Amino acid sequence: MSNAPVVSIDPAAFHADPYPSLAQMRETAPVCFVPELGATLFTRRDDVFREEKRIDLFSSHQPDGLLTKVMGSNMMRKDGDAHMRERKALFPALSPRTVRDILAPQFQDIVQRHIDRLKPLGGCDLVTEFAMPVAADALRLMTGLTNMEPAEMDAASQAMLDAAANYQRDPDVDTRGYRYADRVQSLIEARLPELRAHPDHSIISVLHQAGLTLDEIAGNVRVIIGGGQNEPRDAIAGTVWALLTHPDQYARIANGAATWGDAFDEYVRLVAPIGMSPRRVARNDTACSVDFDENELIFFMFGSACRDAAHFHDPDRFDLSRDTGPAIPFGAGPHFCAGAAASRSLIAGHALPMLFDQFPNLRLEGDVTFAGWAFRGPLTVPVSWDVTASLPMSENAPISLV
């Protein structure tokens, strides 16, 4: 165990709102051991930014880690050549060109269909009725899991992530997570014959074309479902909440002083949807004046780094005029999120502008509660809007993702 200062937390309070505790850690014990989590936390931005790149010391290779146990072998838990082999195999599915030419037009269709479905209703829970199915349909498209329903995609993502962050070892959480992990693999196996016959730019297809095994494909698709469903779902709903509760900031977009991309960047700084990344200490060594023992568990706290007052004035405030350049909500090292360009296109390029443009007088209709520290987002965002007379929809067919 490291000789870092020991800082105890109330797990329930930390789950409800980790930011007060993280701020205190940054101030008094920026690298500290938290016994309730069984890990040493790095909480300052510069420490996270620097140390995350030291894969020789803080390794992603965690064969006994919870994420590996739940998801299976995957690039997120590999370093060096092993990581780059699978990341390069994935690139054709999520490259900037693929996002621009193939995914973005379909993202627009997905968002429009869900807006058309909701528009006559005059109100909804933005998390479950808009952000969740939009994120799930985009993920079905990107992964190739068109045989998975949106609600099941969301449930699988949450269950597997809960199990991968189950440091309190709740057996019911594990059971649910492993069950969905098996379900994902069975759906991949069902899709492979068609994708072998008709290759496309989906993640399953490009990984198969690159020669990855079924287990390697399944492990990586499970990890992508985890981050690729929760992060856009929570960022869509959360950014809408932030703009509606800060009308002065929305006015900056309306008058051209800021962009939807600025809103996305500032929201994921303020509430990093993926709040931390675990690492294994690869050898006995010292970092940040703390001695570490081989095989210890450490957490790089992205959510804390993005609120570091050393880089962000008044860091708990939503402010579209700030420079978000130092923020690292998607990581900073070789494991920088491969889907960041797709997420930005879906959220800032389509979901946010289309929602505000087509839902007149969009407004909140109740309190919004956030939860989580490893993965964080709003639980519900109740909204309403003015219903205007319009022509009836000409069709109600399900969204085509092929």
Salt bridges, closest charged atoms under 4 A:
ASP46 OD1 - ARG45 NH1 3.02
ASP46 OD1 - HIS311 NE2 2.68
ASP47 OD1 - ARG50 NH2 2.83
GLU51 OE2 - ARG50 NE 2.83
GLU51 OE1 - ARG54 NH1 2.95
GLU52 OE2 - ARG279 NH2 3.12
ASP56 OD2 - ARG283 NH2 3.19
ASP79 OD1 - HIS335 NE2 3.42
GLU86 OE2 - LYS78 NZ 2.40
GLU86 OE2 - ARG85 NH1 3.75
ASP101 OD1 - ARG100 NE 2.67
ASP137 OD2 - HIS114 NE2 2.74
ASP137 OD1 - ARG140 NH1 2.49
GLU152 OE2 - ARG183 NE 2.74
ASP154 OD1 - ARG233 NH1 2.81
GLU194 OE1 - ARG191 NH1 2.70
GLU216 OE2 - ARG85 NH1 3.19
ASP234 OD1 - ARG233 NE 2.86
ASP265 OD1 - ARG344 NH1 2.50
GLU266 OE1 - ARG269 NE 2.79
GLU266 OE2 - ARG322 NE 2.90
ASP285 OD2 - ARG283 NH2 2.93
ASP314 OD2 - ARG317 NE 2.79
ASP316 OD1 - ARG307 NH1 2.97
ASP319 OD2 - ARG317 NH2 3.30
GLU365 OE2 - ARG363 NE 3.53
ASP386 OD1 - ARG363 NH1 3.04
GLU395 OE1 - ARG113 NH2 3.73
